[in-house]
């Protein structure tokens, strides 16, 4: 009997010594972390979490997260390990699962690790490694959420990275929509959400996103510009014009709203209204080259329309033919000064030079047409 008691006591003592040894490993690992002896700290803490006696210890997993976080932020040490930041994340997640009530104790470590992944995401984005950036920003979001923090900036950057990445449009829509639904006080999420929907051929959803943006940000100029642009590009020019006219009540002196209004009218075939809007845009900004191009195109399209109508007349309608031809020539002539203004600013604009040459031919100015041809040949390398 005494032998059996002795054996039992020895076994118990052995078990206790193993447990104490593993707890000692945790304490030693903490000490090595404090001394920045990270390789030794890693060896000790990895042994502790692999042993049944301490594998369920909150403290062991927490300190494993701390240690690997320190490794990840030390470039000289980190290169000897594979994905130390991910190991830190997994370790802190495990600690939180083991004792959710102690998550507050890890707050600083969670913030530091979330910041590490955020910075990595920003670096990857800067290098145009957009898919990698998405992953890093997502990890930053997940870590912050462990502390109950919804990091809208990290979510936005994950969405923006996915927007720029190949084949990740659905992911970008998911995150942008998440921000909009959370009533994030930044109109950019609405704007990008609409653009992502449009790229994904979801026109109705793009329009709905802009409608929501107009409700959420009624004093935001960018929302009005983006909403009108979305409606123009989806063929809803009347709706675009309504949005732009509402914007012009608030920002009457904004030339961009006037130009967009002109585009919407032009698309509807409202030449008179489009002409007035483009001219107003130029009056507000005499150097607004896009408005010069639009107004020139308006007159060019009008001239082409009148020429087509004239050419489609029966041969006996000579008088009507001459009337329409004269009107077309007048429209072509009106386009010329605006396109000349563009060439004065950008002498190498080949497409405008080609249009100008055609216009000079249409109005019978062969000398100017010849000048344009010489410039075109020079730019295209075709001069002999």
VEXDREN-176496 format. One line per field, with one value per residue (C-alpha): residue number from 1; residue in three letters; chain; x, y, z. Coordinates in steps of 0.05 Angstrom, whole numbers. Example, Ala and Ser with C-alpha at 12.3 -4.5 7.8 and 13.67 -1.06 7.14 Angstrom:
2
num = (1 / 2)
residu = (ALA / SER)
chaine = (A / A)
xx = (246 / 273)
yy = (-90 / -21)
zz = (156 / 143)
% end
This chain:
384
num = (1 / 2 / 3 / 4 / 5 / 6 / 7 / 8 / 9 / 10 / 11 / 12 / 13 / 14 / 15 / 16 / 17 / 18 / 19 / 20 / 21 / 22 / 23 / 24 / 25 / 26 / 27 / 28 / 29 / 30 / 31 / 32 / 33 / 34 / 35 / 36 / 37 / 38 / 39 / 40 / 41 / 42 / 43 / 44 / 45 / 46 / 47 / 48 / 49 / 50 / 51 / 52 / 53 / 54 / 55 / 56 / 57 / 58 / 59 / 60 / 61 / 62 / 63 / 64 / 65 / 66 / 67 / 68 / 69 / 70 / 71 / 72 / 73 / 74 / 75 / 76 / 77 / 78 / 79 / 80 / 81 / 82 / 83 / 84 / 85 / 86 / 87 / 88 / 89 / 90 / 91 / 92 / 93 / 94 / 95 / 96 / 97 / 98 / 99 / 100 / 101 / 102 / 103 / 104 / 105 / 106 / 107 / 108 / 109 / 110 / 111 / 112 / 113 / 114 / 115 / 116 / 117 / 118 / 119 / 120 / 121 / 122 / 123 / 124 / 125 / 126 / 127 / 128 / 129 / 130 / 131 / 132 / 133 / 134 / 135 / 136 / 137 / 138 / 139 / 140 / 141 / 142 / 143 / 144 / 145 / 146 / 147 / 148 / 149 / 150 / 151 / 152 / 153 / 154 / 155 / 156 / 157 / 158 / 159 / 160 / 161 / 162 / 163 / 164 / 165 / 166 / 167 / 168 / 169 / 170 / 171 / 172 / 173 / 174 / 175 / 176 / 177 / 178 / 179 / 180 / 181 / 182 / 183 / 184 / 185 / 186 / 187 / 188 / 189 / 190 / 191 / 192 / 193 / 194 / 195 / 196 / 197 / 198 / 199 / 200 / 201 / 202 / 203 / 204 / 205 / 206 / 207 / 208 / 209 / 210 / 211 / 212 / 213 / 214 / 215 / 216 / 217 / 218 / 219 / 220 / 221 / 222 / 223 / 224 / 225 / 226 / 227 / 228 / 229 / 230 / 231 / 232 / 233 / 234 / 235 / 236 / 237 / 238 / 239 / 240 / 241 / 242 / 243 / 244 / 245 / 246 / 247 / 248 / 249 / 250 / 251 / 252 / 253 / 254 / 255 / 256 / 257 / 258 / 259 / 260 / 261 / 262 / 263 / 264 / 265 / 266 / 267 / 268 / 269 / 270 / 271 / 272 / 273 / 274 / 275 / 276 / 277 / 278 / 279 / 280 / 281 / 282 / 283 / 284 / 285 / 286 / 287 / 288 / 289 / 290 / 291 / 292 / 293 / 294 / 295 / 296 / 297 / 298 / 299 / 300 / 301 / 302 / 303 / 304 / 305 / 306 / 307 / 308 / 309 / 310 / 311 / 312 / 313 / 314 / 315 / 316 / 317 / 318 / 319 / 320 / 321 / 322 / 323 / 324 / 325 / 326 / 327 / 328 / 329 / 330 / 331 / 332 / 333 / 334 / 335 / 336 / 337 / 338 / 339 / 340 / 341 / 342 / 343 / 344 / 345 / 346 / 347 / 348 / 349 / 350 / 351 / 352 / 353 / 354 / 355 / 356 / 357 / 358 / 359 / 360 / 361 / 362 / 363 / 364 / 365 / 366 / 367 / 368 / 369 / 370 / 371 / 372 / 373 / 374 / 375 / 376 / 377 / 378 / 379 / 380 / 381 / 382 / 383 / 384)
residu = (UNK / UNK / UNK / UNK / UNK / UNK / UNK / UNK / UNK / UNK / UNK / UNK / UNK / UNK / UNK / UNK / UNK / UNK / UNK / UNK / UNK / UNK / UNK / UNK / UNK / UNK / UNK / UNK / UNK / UNK / UNK / UNK / UNK / UNK / UNK / UNK / UNK / UNK / UNK / UNK / UNK / UNK / UNK / UNK / UNK / UNK / UNK / UNK / UNK / UNK / UNK / UNK / UNK / UNK / UNK / UNK / UNK / UNK / UNK / UNK / UNK / UNK / UNK / UNK / UNK / UNK / UNK / UNK / UNK / UNK / UNK / UNK / UNK / UNK / UNK / UNK / UNK / UNK / UNK / UNK / UNK / UNK / UNK / UNK / UNK / UNK / UNK / UNK / UNK / UNK / UNK / UNK / UNK / UNK / UNK / UNK / UNK / UNK / UNK / UNK / UNK / UNK / UNK / UNK / UNK / UNK / UNK / UNK / UNK / UNK / UNK / UNK / UNK / UNK / UNK / UNK / UNK / UNK / UNK / UNK / UNK / UNK / UNK / UNK / UNK / UNK / UNK / UNK / UNK / UNK / UNK / UNK / UNK / UNK / UNK / UNK / UNK / UNK / UNK / UNK / UNK / UNK / UNK / UNK / UNK / UNK / UNK / UNK / UNK / UNK / UNK / UNK / UNK / UNK / UNK / UNK / UNK / UNK / UNK / UNK / UNK / UNK / UNK / UNK / UNK / UNK / UNK / UNK / UNK / UNK / UNK / UNK / UNK / UNK / UNK / UNK / UNK / UNK / UNK / UNK / UNK / UNK / UNK / UNK / UNK / UNK / UNK / UNK / UNK / UNK / UNK / UNK / UNK / UNK / UNK / UNK / UNK / UNK / UNK / UNK / UNK / UNK / UNK / UNK / UNK / UNK / UNK / UNK / UNK / UNK / UNK / UNK / UNK / UNK / UNK / UNK / UNK / UNK / UNK / UNK / UNK / UNK / UNK / UNK / UNK / UNK / UNK / UNK / UNK / UNK / UNK / UNK / UNK / UNK / UNK / UNK / UNK / UNK / UNK / UNK / UNK / UNK / UNK / UNK / UNK / UNK / UNK / UNK / UNK / UNK / UNK / UNK / UNK / UNK / UNK / UNK / UNK / UNK / UNK / UNK / UNK / UNK / UNK / UNK / UNK / UNK / UNK / UNK / UNK / UNK / UNK / UNK / UNK / UNK / UNK / UNK / UNK / UNK / UNK / UNK / UNK / UNK / UNK / UNK / UNK / UNK / UNK / UNK / UNK / UNK / UNK / UNK / UNK / UNK / UNK / UNK / UNK / UNK / UNK / UNK / UNK / UNK / UNK / UNK / UNK / UNK / UNK / UNK / UNK / UNK / UNK / UNK / UNK / UNK / UNK / UNK / UNK / UNK / UNK / UNK / UNK / UNK / UNK / UNK / UNK / UNK / UNK / UNK / UNK / UNK / UNK / UNK / UNK / UNK / UNK / UNK / UNK / UNK / UNK / UNK / UNK / UNK / UNK / UNK / UNK / UNK / UNK / UNK / UNK / UNK / UNK / UNK / UNK / UNK / UNK / UNK / UNK / UNK / UNK / UNK / UNK / UNK / UNK / UNK / UNK / UNK / UNK / UNK / UNK / UNK / UNK / UNK / UNK / UNK / UNK / UNK / UNK / UNK / UNK / UNK / UNK / UNK / UNK / UNK)
chaine = (A / A / A / A / A / A / A / A / A / A / A / A / A / A / A / A / A / A / A / A / A / A / A / A / A / A / A / A / A / A / A / A / A / A / A / A / A / A / A / A / A / A / A / A / A / A / A / A / A / A / A / A / A / A / A / A / A / A / A / A / A / A / A / A / A / A / A / A / A / A / A / A / A / A / A / A / A / A / A / A / A / A / A / A / A / A / A / A / A / A / A / A / A / A / A / A / A / A / A / A / A / A / A / A / A / A / A / A / A / A / A / A / A / A / A / A / A / A / A / A / A / A / A / A / A / A / A / A / A / A / A / A / A / A / A / A / A / A / A / A / A / A / A / A / A / A / A / A / A / A / A / A / A / A / A / A / A / A / A / A / A / A / A / A / A / A / A / A / A / A / A / A / A / A / A / A / A / A / A / A / A / A / A / A / A / A / A / A / A / A / A / A / A / A / A / A / A / A / A / A / A / A / A / A / A / A / A / A / A / A / A / A / A / A / A / A / A / A / A / A / A / A / A / A / A / A / A / A / A / A / A / A / A / A / A / A / A / A / A / A / A / A / A / A / A / A / A / A / A / A / A / A / A / A / A / A / A / A / A / A / A / A / A / A / A / A / A / A / A / A / A / A / A / A / A / A / A / A / A / A / A / A / A / A / A / A / A / A / A / A / A / A / A / A / A / A / A / A / A / A / A / A / A / A / A / A / A / A / A / A / A / A / A / A / A / A / A / A / A / A / A / A / A / A / A / A / A / A / A / A / A / A / A / A / A / A / A / A / A / A / A / A / A / A / A / A / A / A / A / A / A / A / A / A / A / A / A / A / A / A / A / A / A / A / A / A / A / A / A / A / A / A / A / A / A / A / A / A / A / A / A / A / A / A)
xx = (0 / 57 / 89 / 24 / 18 / 90 / 81 / 17 / 53 / 111 / 64 / 27 / 92 / 114 / 50 / 55 / 127 / 109 / 53 / 98 / 152 / 104 / 79 / 152 / 161 / 107 / 140 / 208 / 179 / 151 / 219 / 254 / 204 / 220 / 294 / 279 / 310 / 257 / 284 / 287 / 218 / 189 / 219 / 192 / 122 / 113 / 131 / 81 / 22 / 37 / 34 / -34 / -21 / -18 / -49 / -114 / -82 / -106 / -39 / 2 / -36 / -37 / 38 / 48 / 11 / 54 / 119 / 102 / 78 / 147 / 179 / 136 / 157 / 231 / 256 / 321 / 286 / 223 / 261 / 276 / 201 / 143 / 86 / 97 / 42 / -8 / 15 / 6 / -65 / -82 / -54 / -93 / -156 / -145 / -134 / -199 / -236 / -208 / -228 / -271 / -275 / -201 / -201 / -194 / -126 / -103 / -129 / -61 / -35 / -97 / -88 / -15 / -27 / -86 / -40 / 14 / -33 / -62 / 8 / 23 / -41 / -23 / 46 / 17 / -33 / 24 / 59 / -6 / -9 / -83 / -104 / -50 / -74 / -145 / -121 / -80 / -136 / -186 / -141 / -135 / -211 / -219 / -169 / -202 / -269 / -242 / -239 / -308 / -280 / -308 / -251 / -285 / -219 / -193 / -259 / -258 / -186 / -203 / -261 / -217 / -162 / -214 / -242 / -173 / -156 / -171 / -233 / -251 / -309 / -359 / -314 / -309 / -385 / -392 / -348 / -372 / -444 / -425 / -401 / -462 / -509 / -470 / -484 / -410 / -404 / -363 / -396 / -338 / -366 / -432 / -395 / -350 / -407 / -446 / -384 / -372 / -445 / -440 / -376 / -413 / -470 / -518 / -547 / -608 / -565 / -517 / -574 / -602 / -534 / -532 / -604 / -584 / -522 / -565 / -608 / -549 / -506 / -552 / -497 / -442 / -424 / -388 / -450 / -490 / -435 / -428 / -504 / -514 / -456 / -485 / -553 / -522 / -481 / -542 / -583 / -628 / -612 / -676 / -663 / -592 / -617 / -664 / -606 / -562 / -615 / -625 / -550 / -548 / -597 / -544 / -481 / -502 / -431 / -403 / -382 / -378 / -452 / -467 / -425 / -457 / -525 / -504 / -484 / -550 / -588 / -544 / -558 / -633 / -626 / -641 / -591 / -613 / -612 / -545 / -514 / -537 / -509 / -441 / -436 / -453 / -398 / -348 / -372 / -360 / -292 / -262 / -207 / -254 / -228 / -278 / -334 / -301 / -296 / -369 / -394 / -352 / -380 / -450 / -443 / -407 / -463 / -514 / -478 / -474 / -548 / -568 / -522 / -553 / -624 / -604 / -574 / -636 / -683 / -714 / -676 / -732 / -728 / -670 / -690 / -696 / -630 / -594 / -627 / -605 / -536 / -527 / -550 / -501 / -444 / -462 / -461 / -393 / -368 / -392 / -353 / -287 / -269 / -280 / -236 / -184 / -182 / -165 / -109 / -82 / -74 / -54 / -21 / -9 / -81 / -84 / -158 / -179 / -133 / -166 / -235 / -213 / -186 / -253 / -290 / -246 / -261 / -336 / -336 / -291 / -228 / -178 / -118 / -133 / -149 / -80 / -47 / -83 / -61 / 12 / 8 / -27 / 25 / 81 / 51 / 35 / 102 / 69 / 98 / 142)
yy = (0 / 47 / 34 / 51 / 116 / 133 / 120 / 163 / 219 / 216 / 218 / 277 / 312 / 299 / 327 / 388 / 399 / 397 / 448 / 492 / 487 / 510 / 567 / 584 / 585 / 638 / 679 / 671 / 690 / 754 / 768 / 757 / 803 / 857 / 848 / 847 / 778 / 761 / 695 / 665 / 695 / 661 / 594 / 596 / 621 / 572 / 515 / 540 / 544 / 474 / 442 / 419 / 451 / 522 / 515 / 542 / 599 / 669 / 698 / 650 / 668 / 743 / 744 / 704 / 759 / 811 / 775 / 763 / 835 / 857 / 810 / 838 / 909 / 892 / 883 / 850 / 797 / 791 / 764 / 700 / 685 / 673 / 722 / 743 / 796 / 742 / 698 / 758 / 767 / 693 / 694 / 754 / 726 / 661 / 699 / 737 / 671 / 641 / 700 / 753 / 792 / 808 / 838 / 908 / 886 / 876 / 943 / 974 / 912 / 909 / 982 / 972 / 910 / 943 / 1002 / 956 / 924 / 992 / 1019 / 956 / 967 / 1039 / 1018 / 964 / 1014 / 1062 / 1007 / 992 / 922 / 932 / 860 / 857 / 924 / 898 / 839 / 884 / 934 / 878 / 850 / 919 / 924 / 855 / 871 / 937 / 903 / 857 / 920 / 942 / 996 / 1001 / 1035 / 1071 / 1095 / 1024 / 1000 / 1057 / 1041 / 967 / 988 / 1036 / 983 / 933 / 985 / 992 / 917 / 870 / 827 / 855 / 901 / 861 / 868 / 943 / 948 / 908 / 955 / 1021 / 999 / 981 / 1052 / 1084 / 1040 / 1060 / 1133 / 1149 / 1225 / 1227 / 1233 / 1198 / 1129 / 1144 / 1170 / 1109 / 1062 / 1091 / 1087 / 1014 / 996 / 1031 / 992 / 929 / 947 / 958 / 1024 / 1025 / 1013 / 1068 / 1117 / 1095 / 1106 / 1177 / 1190 / 1168 / 1213 / 1273 / 1260 / 1249 / 1307 / 1362 / 1415 / 1375 / 1400 / 1336 / 1294 / 1338 / 1334 / 1259 / 1247 / 1288 / 1251 / 1183 / 1202 / 1230 / 1167 / 1123 / 1162 / 1198 / 1268 / 1300 / 1275 / 1301 / 1369 / 1371 / 1356 / 1408 / 1462 / 1448 / 1454 / 1520 / 1549 / 1537 / 1549 / 1596 / 1616 / 1546 / 1536 / 1460 / 1455 / 1499 / 1455 / 1390 / 1422 / 1438 / 1365 / 1340 / 1388 / 1369 / 1296 / 1311 / 1349 / 1416 / 1456 / 1526 / 1508 / 1472 / 1531 / 1579 / 1533 / 1525 / 1600 / 1613 / 1564 / 1601 / 1668 / 1643 / 1614 / 1643 / 1590 / 1530 / 1488 / 1431 / 1480 / 1506 / 1435 / 1421 / 1485 / 1472 / 1401 / 1428 / 1473 / 1418 / 1368 / 1421 / 1434 / 1360 / 1351 / 1408 / 1382 / 1313 / 1343 / 1383 / 1323 / 1281 / 1331 / 1315 / 1346 / 1394 / 1428 / 1472 / 1532 / 1490 / 1456 / 1523 / 1548 / 1487 / 1488 / 1561 / 1546 / 1488 / 1532 / 1584 / 1530 / 1506 / 1577 / 1586 / 1524 / 1549 / 1604 / 1557 / 1502 / 1554 / 1575 / 1503 / 1499 / 1565 / 1532 / 1464 / 1469 / 1394 / 1373 / 1329 / 1311 / 1384 / 1403 / 1350 / 1376 / 1447 / 1428 / 1396 / 1458 / 1504 / 1461 / 1464 / 1541 / 1548 / 1574 / 1534 / 1573 / 1557 / 1485 / 1481 / 1508 / 1456 / 1400 / 1422 / 1420 / 1353 / 1324 / 1351 / 1321 / 1254 / 1249 / 1247 / 1311 / 1301)
zz = (0 / 19 / -49 / -85 / -46 / -61 / -136 / -137 / -101 / -150 / -210 / -181 / -167 / -239 / -267 / -223 / -243 / -318 / -307 / -265 / -318 / -372 / -329 / -318 / -394 / -399 / -345 / -378 / -445 / -414 / -384 / -451 / -485 / -434 / -450 / -525 / -531 / -582 / -610 / -540 / -523 / -586 / -568 / -497 / -514 / -571 / -524 / -474 / -521 / -549 / -480 / -454 / -387 / -416 / -484 / -456 / -419 / -437 / -413 / -456 / -519 / -503 / -493 / -555 / -592 / -558 / -574 / -648 / -654 / -629 / -679 / -736 / -720 / -717 / -790 / -770 / -728 / -772 / -832 / -794 / -785 / -832 / -826 / -754 / -757 / -777 / -719 / -673 / -699 / -691 / -620 / -597 / -628 / -590 / -525 / -536 / -548 / -484 / -440 / -474 / -409 / -413 / -483 / -452 / -426 / -497 / -523 / -536 / -570 / -614 / -633 / -649 / -691 / -728 / -743 / -768 / -819 / -837 / -853 / -894 / -933 / -947 / -971 / -1016 / -1045 / -1059 / -1097 / -1135 / -1104 / -1094 / -1078 / -1024 / -997 / -991 / -948 / -902 / -892 / -879 / -825 / -794 / -793 / -761 / -706 / -690 / -686 / -631 / -588 / -612 / -658 / -729 / -766 / -823 / -853 / -858 / -888 / -939 / -958 / -966 / -1011 / -1051 / -1059 / -1084 / -1131 / -1163 / -1161 / -1219 / -1208 / -1139 / -1158 / -1116 / -1056 / -1065 / -1071 / -1006 / -967 / -997 / -984 / -913 / -902 / -934 / -893 / -830 / -847 / -853 / -855 / -919 / -987 / -1022 / -1003 / -1039 / -1100 / -1105 / -1092 / -1150 / -1195 / -1175 / -1189 / -1257 / -1274 / -1253 / -1301 / -1244 / -1268 / -1222 / -1161 / -1183 / -1188 / -1121 / -1088 / -1115 / -1093 / -1023 / -1027 / -1045 / -984 / -937 / -962 / -989 / -983 / -1017 / -1087 / -1105 / -1093 / -1142 / -1194 / -1187 / -1186 / -1249 / -1282 / -1264 / -1292 / -1356 / -1367 / -1356 / -1406 / -1355 / -1380 / -1356 / -1285 / -1291 / -1312 / -1252 / -1205 / -1238 / -1236 / -1162 / -1152 / -1190 / -1140 / -1087 / -1129 / -1185 / -1202 / -1210 / -1283 / -1277 / -1261 / -1321 / -1366 / -1341 / -1352 / -1423 / -1434 / -1408 / -1454 / -1513 / -1502 / -1503 / -1568 / -1535 / -1574 / -1552 / -1478 / -1486 / -1522 / -1466 / -1412 / -1446 / -1458 / -1385 / -1363 / -1407 / -1380 / -1309 / -1328 / -1392 / -1391 / -1384 / -1442 / -1432 / -1443 / -1506 / -1532 / -1515 / -1548 / -1609 / -1613 / -1605 / -1666 / -1704 / -1691 / -1709 / -1775 / -1791 / -1775 / -1821 / -1876 / -1871 / -1874 / -1936 / -1971 / -1958 / -1991 / -2059 / -2117 / -2133 / -2064 / -2085 / -2043 / -1979 / -1995 / -2001 / -1936 / -1896 / -1927 / -1908 / -1837 / -1833 / -1857 / -1805 / -1750 / -1774 / -1772 / -1701 / -1679 / -1706 / -1655 / -1596 / -1626 / -1645 / -1572 / -1553 / -1604 / -1578 / -1510 / -1537 / -1605 / -1609 / -1599 / -1661 / -1656 / -1652 / -1709 / -1752 / -1735 / -1750 / -1818 / -1836 / -1812 / -1853 / -1914 / -1898 / -1894 / -1956 / -1921 / -1961 / -1936 / -1863 / -1882 / -1913 / -1850 / -1809 / -1856 / -1850 / -1774 / -1775 / -1821 / -1777 / -1714 / -1746 / -1781 / -1850 / -1878 / -1939)
% end
